[in-house]
Amino acid sequence: MMKKASVADLRNNFATVSRWIYEGESVAIEKRGKSFAVLSPARRIRGKAIVLPDYEGRIRRIFGGRIPGGATAAQLVDDLRGEY
């Protein structure tokens, strides 16, 4: 059975009504004894696992067996900044 709440209940006891919704209940909102709206829980979308591209595989395809090496990003930034 759907729970019912008046507009006054929403105004004065919103914490209780929102808890009902959070717990999965739909709530019929009444004004002057007549239902005019239904509040229901938002559909929770389950996130799919994010699959990252195979960066290492891409590097191997592009550069073959000679994987580029060199300075790290921090070293490059230090070189670009120069000595102060």
N, C-alpha and C positions, 0 to 999 in steps of 0.2 A: 504494500500500500504506500502511495506517495505521501510524503509529509506535506503539511500545509503551513504557510506563514502569511501573516498580513503585512501590509506596507508598514504598519507601526512596529511589527516584530523586526522587520528589516532595519528600521531606523533605531530601535531601542535594544535589540538583542542580536545584532548582526554576527557577533562571535559564535553564538549557538547555531544560527542558520548556516554560516559558512563552514562550521565543523561538520554538519550533516552532509553538505555538498562534498567536502573533502573526503568524507568516509564513503562516498559513492552514492548517496541518496539524491534523488531528484526532488525538488521542492516546488510545489505549486504556490504561486504568489496570488493572494486574494486582495481585492479592494472592494469594500462594501459587501463582503460575503460572496463575491463572484470571482472565480479564477480568471486571470487575464494574462498570466505568463508562467513559464516553467523555467526554473534555474536547474541546470544539471551540470555534473562534473565535466570538465574539458577532457576531450579524448587525449589520452597520453600516448604520444608517438614514441615507440621504442626506437632508439637510435641504432642504426646499423653500424657495424664495426667499420672503421675507416681503413681502407687498404691503401697503403702508400706504394707509390711506384718503386720498382727495383732500380734504384739509382746506381748501385754498384754494377748491376748488369748493363745498364746504359753506358756507363763509363768504359766497361770492358768492350762493348760493341763498337764504341766510337774510337777508342785508343788502342784496341787490341791488347797485347800483352804488356805494352809500355804505359802503365798507369802514370799519369803526370804527378810529379811531386813538386816540391818547392816550399815556398814560405807559407806560413799560416796566415790567416786573415789578420791576426794581431800584429804579426811581423810586418805585413804590408802597410798597415795603418801607421805603425811606428816609423817606417821608412818614409811614408808620404808626409808625415808631420815634420820630419827633420828634427834637428836638435835645437832646443830653445834655451 
